Amino acid sequence: MEAPEESAALALSEKYAVSYKQINNDMAEANGELAEWVEQVTGDKFAIRGLKELVKE
């Protein structure tokens, strides 16, 4: 039987299995994909400008 401290530590390690670095990498990849998509989309110039601003952030 696990001690309560071990159980809590195990739960935390599972909860934070995805690292902050991995999350940032995933976000950068998604942002790159969004930027590619925005370049392909057509429409109202104001909507396109808004999408391009979104990609900058």
Secondary structure as GFF3:
##gff-version 3
##sequence-region A 1 57
A	DSSP	alpha_helix	4	15	.	.	.	ID=ss1
A	DSSP	alpha_helix	20	40	.	.	.	ID=ss2
A	DSSP	alpha_helix	45	56	.	.	.	ID=ss3
###
